[in-house]
Amino acid sequence: MRYKLADEAKPQVVLLIAATIVSVLLWVFSWYLPVVGWATYPLQLFATFIHEGSHALVTLLTGNTIQSLTVSPDTSGVVWSQAPWFSSMLISSAGYLGATAFGAALLAWIRFGYSSRIALYISAGFVAVMTLMFGLLLPFWNLLATVTFTSVIFTVFAGSVLAIGLAAIARYAPIKWANFALAFLTVQCLLNAFFSLKDLFIISTLTNQHSDAANMAAATGIPGFVWVFVWIVVSLIMISVGMRLYAVAKGPGTRIDNVFEDQ
């Protein structure tokens, strides 16, 4: 169905388009100047924390036990948990879908003009909790049974820098830069989630490498690439719903056009 962009959505759309253009330019330039890739490296680590944190949250919500959460310098990550068959399926699916859902939620947050500072504080708090509880305390509580001391050190360092950086932007950046930072973070989360699924589809099709899709294949007997395809479809639906919010008029009583205002 075709629809017309609501007038009050245009400032938010301009912000999102600007963030997308910057993201694409950084991505293209990184092909020729690898040093440019370092500009988005913290955001890739942030996306990994969201991915692994989604695994951790679903593990807790299904009443199961987490042993550790680690993030590696190559931006990969892993959550060690103990769960029965059905719960393990939910946990394995939570990473990629959780990252996409987080990005889509930020889209809605921006669209409806809620405070960018609050969203950045929430993001910082999420990373801080994941780092402290599952990246530091639980690994030592379990006597480093599933991780190495070095991996814990990097996870704590990366998580601390990200949490402090996001909180500092929320606290000290002018509101227009805080708005742009949130839009840029949103675009990066969605791009990272989608392209990670694309890479996972290739890995699941051509290799036997350990992954969330491999876990699903082991649990169900259905090939991993089939699960990746399902996750891609669900992710696209979530993204399209988030983008659809930009086209509809807001109801009475909602806030209007405050994305570019001082607040």
C-alpha positions, 0 to 999 in steps of 0.5 A: 500500500502506498502512503504519504509521509506525514508533515510532522515526520519530515524533521525526523526523516531528515535526521535519519537520512543524514545519519544513513548517508554518513554511515554509508560514506564511512562504509564505502571509504573503509574499503579503500582506507581501512583506518576509516573503519575504526570510526565505526569500530565502537559502534560494532562493539556496541551492536555486539553487546546488544546482540549478546545482551539479547541472548542473556536477557532471554536466558533469564526470562526463560528461567535459565542460567548464564555463565558468562558474556564476552565480547572479542576484539574482532567484534564477535561475542558469545554467551555461555548458558545452560538451557533445555531444548525449547529455551535454547531455541528462543535464546539462539534466536534472540541475538540477531532478532534482539539487535534488530528489535533494538534498532527498530525501537530506537526508530520509533523513539526518534519518530515520536520525538522522545528525548535523545538523551534518555535513549542514550542513557538507557543504552549506556545503562544496558551496556553497563549492566551487561558488562558488570553482571555477565561480563565481570561478576558471573565469569569470576563467580564461575571461576572462569570456567567458560572464558579466559581472563584476557577475554574478561578484561577486554569485555570489561574495558570495551563495555566500560568505554562504551557505557561512559562514552554514551553517557557522556554524549547524553550529558554533555553534547548539545542536543542537536549532536545528541539527536544525531548521535542517536540517529547514527547509533540507530542506523548502525545497529540496523545495518550491523544486524542486517549485514551480520545476518547476510554473513551468517547466511553465507557461513551457514550455507558453506561451512560448519562454523559454530554460530546461532544458526548452527545451534538451531540446526542442532536443536531442530534438525533443520539446516542453519541457513533456513533459520537465517532466512527466517531471521532475515524475514522477521528482521525485515518485517520489524524494520519495515514496521519501524520505518512505517511509523515515519509515514503516519500522522501521530495521534492527538496529544503526542509530541511534535517536531522536537527532534531538532529543538533544545530540550 
